[in-house]
Amino acid sequence: MYYSKMAASMLQRCVLFGRASAKCKTLAFTVRRCLLSASYLDAKIWEQRKEDPHNLAQLASLMDRTYERKLPVSSLTVSRFIDNVSSKEEVGQAEYYLYKFRHSPNCWYLRDWTVHSWFRKCLKHGTRDRALHTLKNKVQYGVFPDDLTFNLLIDSFVKDEDYKGACAVVEEVMLQEAFDLPSTQIVSLYALAKYLATKPELSWQEERSLGAALLIAGLKQENSAGRSAQLLGCALLGKVEMSRGIHAVYHQMPLIWTPGYLRRALDVMESVCSGPEGVQLSKEALDCLEGVLRDPGPVSEVDAAKGDEDAQGAQGTATDEEDQLEREKLPEYATRFQDLSSKLQSLGRVDPGGLLALVSALAQAELAAAEAADGELYARKVEEWEQERQSLIQRERELRERAQQEYQARQAAKASA
């Protein structure tokens, strides 16, 4: 009897241990795959470029003298300065010269590889705050990263569990409409889902930014994660529309100006009902939409775009009427939501988990292939950048030689005279 009890106890412990181990392995695999891999983050390809060592003090002095003489500084000089940064303090100096270059006659010639190098230097030397500052003030610094650079920035914030910072980068991706690569779409959705999972208190501006990012990134994915992101994005934008009007939604955002974001959320539900099997909507997104339909919040008397009076002008009255008509449709939307929700349940197309679980599953399934494609793209891009850089260096060398020859000719002419 004693031995049988002991055996049963041991068997129970083994089963529990096996379940816990399987759960931990799944979680660990998901975490690894939901972030960019070590090979993706490896700077080996970037660092294989031909070195062009220069003294930063001399470069700074050269640029200062050039600006004082009201002459343009070459993009190659700025590129050299950033490439030769080797400390946190020097990153601050590089930021200053980026700003100076942006406000100079040559501002249009800042090279793509210089922008990429700037953000790599920020991440390498622990000055991510400067990276985010220049990104948020991109017009003042002239830094418009590509998708691959955005991926490195988002991943850096996510790995340090700074999900709010990661979403700030995703917002810039959204504003530039740079969700072209599948990897950027997945990493961005992951950052957004992670941040929303913390249940933050959001201002209406944050709801608008997050909603727009979810909607635009979600439109690139025809799966459960993408559809759920679209639904949640439309719900957040619809909430802003109901309380502050359609102008507050699309003002300075890459969004359509036609009213009806809650209707678009319902259209997403209907498309999932009639779409292919296997695509589901997260209960979290459905609950969010239901909450907005039940209580969209008070109508704000303060116009969201106050101060931009030119944009309101003659269209102000028409816009107010459209906003009021949209608010009057709430009961109709609520009824339609209940019908579609019941239909989704009957079809088994409601995922009980949240958006984070769906995005994690998407990353586990597709991020590795997306990384491989990005690796090939990055190698080609670095090669093109390097060819362009070497071409500029060669052109600079030829111009210097020509200037030296002309100088020597003038000196010889003076001596003979």
Salt bridges, closest charged atoms under 4 A:
ASP52 OD1 - HIS54 ND1 3.53
ASP52 OD2 - ARG80 NE 2.73
ASP83 OD1 - ARG49 NH2 3.32
GLU95 OE1 - ARG130 NH1 2.50
GLU95 OE2 - HIS133 NE2 3.94
ASP146 OD2 - LYS381 NZ 3.08
ASP155 OD2 - LYS159 NZ 3.72
ASP160 OD2 - ARG128 NH1 2.80
GLU171 OE1 - LYS136 NZ 3.41
GLU172 OE2 - LYS136 NZ 3.59
GLU172 OE1 - LYS138 NZ 2.60
GLU207 OE2 - LYS239 NZ 2.92
GLU222 OE1 - ARG227 NH2 2.91
ASP267 OD2 - ARG263 NH1 3.51
ASP267 OD1 - ARG336 NH2 2.86
GLU270 OE1 - ARG336 NH2 2.53
ASP287 OD2 - LYS283 NZ 3.02
GLU290 OE2 - ARG294 NH2 3.56
ASP308 OD2 - HIS251 ND1 3.45
GLU326 OE1 - LYS329 NZ 3.91
GLU371 OE2 - ARG33 NH2 3.07
GLU386 OE2 - ARG389 NH2 2.95
GLU388 OE2 - ARG111 NH1 2.95
GLU396 OE1 - ARG80 NH2 2.72
GLU396 OE2 - ARG400 NH2 3.73
